[in-house]
Amino acid sequence: MKRALVAFLLLASLFISPQAVHSAEPTSYSVGDIGPSGGYIAYKDEFSEYSWDYMEISASNWFSGGSYLAIRALPFGKNASSLTNLSTSVGSSATNTQAIITNFGDGWKISSISRDTSNCLFSAKVYCKVVINFQNPIGVSSFGYSPDLPTDLPISCSGQYVGNIVNTGEVFASGSSSIYFYENVQTTSLYQDINSKSDCKITYQALLASDTTIGGNSDWLLPSIGDLELVQKGIGADMASLAKKGYTNRYYPSSNFKDSNTQSLWGFYYDSYLGKKLSVDIKYSSYPILVRYFNTSSTVANVSYPSGCPSTWNPGLLVNTISIQGGSANGGIQKVSPKDSFEVIGKWKLEQSEDGINWNQLNISGDLVAETPKPFLSKSFYSIAAFGDFFRYRIEIEKKDCEKAILYSTVIQYSTTSVSWPRKSTIEEYVKNYPTKFPTFKEVDALNKSVADIRSWFSLFNSGTLSSCFLEDGTSGAYFFSDGETFGCKSDFENQNSQSVFGAVTYNWRTLRVLPVDPKGCNINNTLSVSAPVGIFVKTEFGTPDYNPGLWVTSPTTCKVSIFLYDDWGWYVLETLELKSGELSSAKKLLIAKAAAELKAKQETDAKAAAELKAKQEADAKAAAELKAKQEADAKAAAELKAKQEADAKAAAELKAKQEADAKAAAELKAKQEADAKAAAELKAKQEADARLIAEKVAAELKAKQEAAVKAAQLKQITITCVKGKLTKKITALKPVCPMGYKKKP
């Protein structure tokens, strides 16, 4: 099997350079070394499994030219319906890349690009209209927009990435082979960049991999998920170890499509997942790592490795559980062979306890990686108010052919000193430092509006004007949700079945969080859930619904609540607001109490009506069920009767058919017997006639024979001479005899 892939790779020569695949490099490499193209060696085939010896990945800065480095998986407007079954195995990057390009071609080739300075958003002639004309029709008539599927159109010139047209719904088709858009933060220099180069096109991941040349080699491929697994395990299973090598993105795609319609790929979300078994969906557009296979003039020494679980397997020696403490998942898999490093998977799950004895697992988990802090506060705010609780890590170690091992870290107690938010910023500072997070002014404006709405709500709350936030005893409070997108008073959510209405504040859950951070000033009762029939469903980081009852927050004095800005590395504190204690006057308390009593009476009346309605509905349902049962029984009886009638009719038809068949057989038998009798009679008559004829013939023949015999006898008479003394007699006959006394004369 060692060299079987070479012939196949030659078939992919449209996008792989055979010279590069078989180039004789003057040295040998180890995993983690810088390869001949300037990237890292991610895998060395020491186990004689493939036709190549080394897999190199593209350097972290393999393409540049724009700050928005998100490359589409497929051309805009296409889907992967014919590509969802591409191979995921190691070494299949070549066939996958070629299959994608075969399906979707050589990109949208640009014939011209122009900038209209008479049509700009500002008088200073900035953010102007840009028109791009293509050599051929692009097959796209509109560019819709949604936050999950933005209009990202990456551009390459002569195989090198130039930039990306990225807008929030501002790209338009102006004919079958032309588009236009207005420049924004990301595209101000795109016009000059394209006009200064040649062979420019709207590209996509597989095509860009095939077109590009890195470090003098042009045999680059979009990796299969099997290859990406080797990359992840070979050079860094987590974000921090990758960042040290210059790879700062969290999402990396493979060439394997999970979904044919949304064009989502299988890939890896670094810092959270390790190994092929834990592959996840990644962003629609992303920054890919490319791979190439090659051999060198130095033969790689093959290493034999025993199958089965080694007798020396001791997961307790692989993990430093003492170092996994302080709210961070520190400590990693160590003391393993090269093969083990690709077969061992470590996971941690956070467990919580009120007494340090009885433990409950939280919905917080991650990969076990060496010397990389992973504070659980950056993963979830479920336990933000559970100060004084105990925590520990449940560590699960898996190895091929070995039984899963369960280990535990030292127990830690989460105290108020554990809460610190050193990362602070303002929206303006953050957008200035990280412009790619908010590529358009609309997004920044929406973010500022959300923060203004949050401030306004707190101002109203603290002024006591939000009477809906007061309880029957006159004290005030509000609900906050760990996984975000809304907060507000109890009545804002009551009986709304997952919908926030009335005075609740909603915000972009992907960008902001609003949560209490003051364990001394905030009275948090997370057992007082929202009084809705099914509670409230909120979105988690990956967009899936998650049931999360709100935290009911009141304050005896002043409670500090922070507005957090989320990015890939965690949370920034934008500002901290105060949720002040509030208490109504006696008169207002009486009004609230009266309103509460009226509401309670109404609720009881409604409950009674609901109970009566329910009883009626149940009675109706019972009657309907009985009627249905009777109808079903009648239908069953009718069906059985019909079946019996049909069976009887069938039996009668079969009997009639049998009788007719028997009658026909009898008639045929009788006819045959009569025919046989007639034939026998005719035969007898013929035999008798023949006998008569034979007898007559025999008699005639006998008579003729007798006559002939007589005639013959007559013809055959002889004459003898008889003498007696002197007397002589002649006797003529058939048998003449001399008379008595005569003697025959000699």
Order of alpha helices (4+ residues) and beta strands (2+ residues): alpha-alpha-beta-beta-beta-alpha-beta-beta-beta-beta-beta-beta-alpha-beta-alpha-alpha-alpha-beta-beta-beta-beta-beta-alpha-beta-beta-beta-beta-beta-alpha-alpha-beta-beta-alpha-beta-beta-beta-beta-beta-beta-beta-beta-alpha-beta-beta-beta
